[in-house]
Every structure is written in C-alpha cells, then in structure tokens.
C-alpha cells in the first residue's frame, strides 16, 4: 500500500494533510486543504486569537477617538482665541 503522507487531523477526515499550508501554527496539527483554516478545524486557539484581535481593535478605536477629541479641543480653543482677539 502506498504511503501518501499524514492524514488530516480533523475528526473523520481521510484526506492527506497539506504540507506547510496545512500545518496550524496555533494548535500544531496538520490538516488537508479543506480544514487548514482556523475556523474550519475549530482550532483551540481561535477564541484567544479573536479576543486578542478584538482588544487590539478596541484600543485602536479608543486611541483614534482620543486623537479626534483632542484635535476638536485644540480647534475650539483656537476659535475662542480668535474671537477674543477680534472682539466678535
């Protein structure tokens, strides 16, 4: 019988695991082309990765909102100075 290589680690799948692209760096298992994505093989690290990405995105949004708010404050301050100088 011909040895075609390792079998996909996904439960019930009998396809040959893909070299390099089928190796999950998060859980360390090898998968076929159908199950190589984290979502496809229900990777144990998926929830941690999603939580980390959400936290990073939230931090970026807060940082951008803070920058915009400080710019608005500076613009308002400049307008108030302008009005006072021109006595409008």
C-alpha positions in Angstrom: 0.0 0.0 0.0 1.3 3.5 -0.9 2.0 5.8 2.0 0.8 9.2 0.9 1.8 11.1 4.0 0.0 12.2 7.2 -3.8 12.2 7.3 -5.8 15.3 8.1 -6.1 15.7 11.9 -9.8 16.8 11.6 -12.1 14.2 13.1 -13.5 11.9 10.4 -11.5 13.4 7.5 -9.4 10.9 5.5 -7.7 13.3 3.1 -3.9 13.8 3.1 -2.7 16.7 5.2 -1.2 19.6 3.1 2.5 20.3 3.6 3.4 23.7 5.0 0.0 25.4 4.4 -1.8 22.6 6.3 0.3 22.9 9.4 -1.6 25.0 12.0 1.0 27.1 13.9 -1.5 27.6 16.8 -2.5 24.1 17.7 0.4 22.3 16.0 -1.7 19.8 14.0 -1.7 19.1 10.2 -4.8 19.5 8.1 -6.0 19.0 4.5 -6.8 21.9 2.2 -10.4 21.8 3.4 -9.7 22.1 7.1 -6.4 24.1 7.1 -8.1 27.4 8.3 -8.6 28.0 12.0 -12.3 28.3 11.6 -12.5 25.1 9.5 -10.9 22.8 12.1 -12.3 24.6 15.2 -8.8 25.4 16.4 -8.5 25.5 20.2 -6.6 28.8 19.9 -9.3 30.5 17.8 -11.1 32.1 20.8 -7.9 33.5 22.2 -6.9 34.9 18.8 -10.4 36.5 18.3 -10.3 38.0 21.8 -6.8 39.4 21.3 -7.8 40.9 17.9 -11.0 42.5 19.4 -8.9 44.0 22.2 -6.4 45.4 19.8 -9.1 46.9 17.6 -10.9 48.4 20.6 -7.6 50.0 21.7 -7.1 51.5 18.2 -10.7 52.9 18.1 -10.2 54.5 21.5 -6.9 55.9 20.5 -8.3 57.4 17.3 -11.3 58.8 19.2 -9.0 60.4 21.7 -6.9 61.9 18.9 -10.0 63.3 17.2 -11.3 64.7 20.5 -8.0 66.4 21.3 -8.0 67.9 17.8 -11.5 69.2 18.3 -10.5 70.7 21.6 -7.5 72.5 20.0 -9.6 73.8 17.2 -12.2 75.1 19.6 -9.5 76.7 21.7 -8.1 78.4 18.6 -11.6 79.7 17.6 -12.2 81.1 21.1 -8.8 82.9 21.0 -9.6 84.3 17.5 -13.0 85.5 18.7 -11.5 87.2 21.7 -8.7 88.9 19.7 -11.2 90.2 17.1 -13.7 91.1 19.7 -16.5 89.5 17.7 
